[in-house]
Amino acid sequence: MGHTVSNIPPNAELTRNTERGNLNLHFADPATLTAPIVSEEWSFGGRKIGFAQLPPGGSLALDQNAGQIFVKVVTGALTSPNRQPFCAPRGVLDTRVTDGTIEAGADGALLAILTVTGDAPQTISSMDQLAFSGPQADALQWRTFEQQFGQFMDYFNGLDCYIGPGFHLLDHTGEEITYVNIWTAGKGVDMSTHNHGQDPSPQFPAFAEIHWTIANGTGQGGMYETPGPGAEERTRLPVQTGEEHGPFFDYDGASGAPTLLDNGAVSYPWHGWQGGTDDKPGQAYDVIAAFETAPKFARVVS
């Protein structure tokens, strides 16, 4: 994983996802894993992103000289620092890690690791700054939301927001654990009020979602909950750079499993992401990684 993980060459299998696009990363059965699996790294906007899987009780060295390091738990848990896949519902958690080593719990851990290098601009003012480089980076191309979803809706027409680069994290059987979907929102862009209640399909499966903020352009961007589309009432939750928010989806308090609707979709209230505004000239994009975790693999630990 380049300069972020010490002494372990990349050993995660990397393939193309021909059905949904972008890249697959293949990981192991935690029950049989005895040594860490780490992916390649991809650079964008002075940042690097990569992924790692730790065996039960395993550890991983982090090179703190590479920059500020942020670690998002996808499945399993860390004991040092103490981290779960989901923080408090409708809360936020700073994911920065300042120690040189992280340690997994009894079930191991699947992780996303973000390094903000000294070359990272504080503000992303142009999408040109976010071009991806790294293995098979030609599969990580930005498109406007209008280009991506224009055949399904006209909501995003003309809005300054982009989507595209993403990673499908797969288990040892090839089943998708989570889709890490990276997108941007310009100043003031409302990324639509939605509840993910549509019928799941192979192209748009059901998921339990949280967002990890790679860059908060104005410092004001964040999640909101609302009674419905068009409602004036909104409860805002700013999510700053390096933070993740807790569940907005509904889940069973005893098992932690996401609540499913009759059609198999995960139950959510009406919610969305609202780009912030400021009085400074020029653009300042929010850069967000959405973790769309399959319900089978999502558990909220109280």
N, C-alpha and C positions, 0 to 999 in steps of 0.2 A: 504494500500500500504506500509506495513512495516514501516520503519523509514522515508520514504520520505514525506508522507502526514500525517498531524497531525489530530488525533481525528476522523477519518472516517474509519470504518472497510471496507474491500473490499466487494463490493456489485454488481459488474458486473458479469453477468452470463458467465460461462466458459464452452465451449463444444469442442469436437473434430471435426475437419474438415475431413470428411471421403472421400471427392472427391479430394482435392488438398493437404491434409496433414497438419500437425501442428495444431494450436489451433484457435478456434473462440472466440471472445469477443463480447458480445451483448450489444448495447447501445440503448438509448431511442430517442423518437421524441423530438428534441429541443423545439418545440412549447409547449409541455406539461410538460417538465422537470422542476422541482421546487427545486431540491437539487442535489449536485454533485453525479456522479457515478464514482467509482474508482475500478480499477482491483487489482488483486493480483500483486505481484512483482516476477520477476525471476532474479536470480543472475548468473553472469558469469564474470570471469576474474576480480574480485574485483569491479564489477559494478552491478547496479540493473536497470532493465527496467520495467516500468509499464505504464498504460494508464488511462486517466481520461476524463470525460465529464462534462462540467460546464453548468448550465442553463443560459439563457440570464441574463447578469448583475451579474452572480454568481462569487464567489471567492473561493479560495482554499489555505489553509495554507501549506507551505513547511518547512520542518525541515532542516534548513541550517547546523545544527550540524552533519547531516548524511554524508556530503561530498559536492563536487561540483555538483550542480544541473543544468541540461540542459533541456529545454522545447521546443519541436517541435509542432507547431500548424498543425493539420491535416485538419480540417474544422472549419469554424467560424473565430473568431479573439479574441485576447486579447487586452485589453486597458491598462493594467498595468502588464508587459511592453507592449508597442505597437507592436504587432506581427500579421502577416498574415500567411496563409499557404505557400505562396511563396514569397521569397525575389526577388530582382531585377534580371531580366534575365541575366544568365551567370555571376551573382555576387555571393558573399558569405555573410553569416550572422552568427555571433557568437550567439549561442542559450543559453548561460549560463544565469541563473537568480540568482541574489544575494539577492533579497528581500525575505521577509518571507511570502508574500502573492501575488498571481496572481489573476487578475480579467478579466472576459470575457466581450465581447461586447454585442450588442443588439441581436445577433443571437446565443449566447452561443459559446462554443468552444469544439472541440474534440482534445485531446492532447496526445503526448507521452512524458514520463518523464524519464530521465536518470540520475542516481546518480553515480558519480565516488567516491567510498569510499577511505579511507586512505589505504586500502589493495590492491588497484589496481596497478599492475606493470606498469611502464611507457612504457615498450615495451612488446608486446606479441610475444614471441619467439617460442612458441609451442602451437599447437591446444589443448593440454591437459589442458592448462590454461583457456580455454573457455567453458568447460563443463557446461551446464545449470543445475541449481537446482531451485526447486519451484514446484507449483502445476502442476501435469501431465507433468513434465519435460521430461518424457520418449518420448513424442511426439516431442521434440525439439532436434533432433539428427543431427550432422554434417555429411555431405557426400562431397566427392570431386566433383568438377564440372564435372569431367570425369564420375564419377558414376551416377550423376544426368542427364547428357545430352548426354552421350556417344551413346545412341541409336539413337540420332538425328544428331550428328555431331562429328567429331574427333578433332575439334579445341583445346579442353581443355585437350587432352590426355597428361599426364605427367606434367601438370602445377600444381604448388603449390598454389591451391586456393580451398576454401571450401564453401559450401552453406547448408542451412537446416533450422535452427531455424527461425520460422516466426509466425506472428499473423494476422489473418483475422479480421479486425474491421468491424462489421456489424451494420446496422441501425435497427430501431424498427420493420421493416418488414422482416428482415433476409437478405436484400440485402447488398452486400459487398461494403463498402465505400473505404477502402484501404487495401492492403496487405503489411504488414511490413515484409520485406524479408531481413534477416541478412546474410551477406557473408563476406569472407575474401580473401585478395589477398597478396601473398608473394612478396618479393622484385623483382622489375622489371617485374612482371606479367602484361601483357596486357590482359585485360578482354574482348577483341575482339572489333572490329569495327562493329557497328550494327546501325539499325535505327527503330527497333520495327515495321517494316512495314508488317509483316506476317499477314495472315488472323486471326482475333481473334477467339477464341474457348473457351468453358467452362473451359478447362485446362489452357489456355493461353489467358486471356481476354485482351482487350485494356486498356491502362492506361496512365496517365500523371505522370511521374516519377521524383522524386528528390532523392538525397542521403544525408544522415546525417552521418557524420564521428564520429564513436565511438572511434576509435584510428587510427591515421595516423602513421604507423610504422616508416618511415624515415623522416616524415615531407615533403616529396616531392610528395606523391601520390595525384592524382586528376583526374579531368575530362579533356577530350580533344574533340575538334571538328576537323573534317578533311573532305576533299572533297570526300573521298571514301575509301574503303578497299585497303590497300597497298600503299596509298598515303604518300609521305614523309612529306608533310605539315601537321602540327598539331598545333592547338592553345590550349595551356595548361592552366588549371585553378586548381592550388593546393587547396585542401579543408582540412583545418586543423582539429585536434581533437576538437569536440564540434561545428563545423560549418556545416551548410547546404548550398547547392548551389541553385541558382535560376533556372527557367525553361530553359531547352534546347529544349523542345518541342515547336511547333508553336501554337499560340493561337490568337483568335480574340481580337483586341485591344479595342473594345467597350464593349463586354460582358465579356471578360476574359476567355471564354470557349475554351478548346483545339480544335485545327483544326483537323478534321477527314478526312482521305483518303476515297476513294470510297468504300473500303472494310470494313470500320468501325474502322480501326486502327488509332491511334493518329499519326499525322505528326511530324517527327523528322528529323533533319539533321543527317549525319553520325557522330557518337560519340562513346565514350567508357571511361573506367576507366583505368588508367595506374599506376601500383604500382611504387613507388619511389625506388631509389637505394642509397646506401652510401658505405663508405669504412670500415664499422665496421663488425666484424665477426658475424656469426649467422643470424638467420632469424628475421624479424621484420614485422609482418603482419599489413596491413590495415584492420580494422574491420569496416564494413559499414552496415548501415540500409537503404535499398531502400524502399521508400514509393511509392507504385504503386497504385495510386488513380484512381478510375473509372471516366471516363470523366464527367459523370453526377454530380459528387460531387466536381470536380476540377474547381476553378475559380481564375484567377490571378487578383489581385486588384492593379491598378496603384497607 
